[in-house]
């Protein structure tokens, strides 16, 4: 590419693509699923697994930015109300879903953190 305007245009598109395409980071420690990203205004949905002894459920605590939530976790499907936690749209957020070993939950819509 010899045209400097074309080079600048291509570079700009690439920068925008990578800046806007940032996705949430998910870390699984074996007893926690940790999601980090920017809150986009929607709630997070989680499919809870059965507890280690076949009774109850695997998730035992949910923390948002280090604070325990009051969301109902003794259910097959969990809706984490991020707005109720005080996080503002566009701000960084860390969600830690603690669970019993061997029964990790499934995050259904991690795109709410981008």
Steps between C-alpha positions, in 0.01 A plus 500: 500500500663816382205727574546645854129587530406139428756380756355733761145385421593132532686565825202692640260218415729244665532709816123545523442131436730390781388772741129429452544125482637466854333209675456405863772298664390174662717311747408162649695412815329169574283648776425842347408643164626858474377734227657840436383759252288812458133496596266566206170542688366143488478228764717189496334158474660187643401134474567351842615139524388240751698494826789260559288250695220503242285723719459874481707714268868564439515881530551606861576872469510784244715809542481816288809718535572316825152548649262210559175521303153427631401315180329165546761228439306189608350454155578330169515838324645810665447858387764733639351848530803714424313832511389427859866456596561868427724449197450765236484426130840516331694451824740216570354208690626175651256221574616200700268199509620264771395138475573158642783307336385302199178690435590815309209714377454588135495868406221546244558857384853617577461765229336727763860568601696630203 
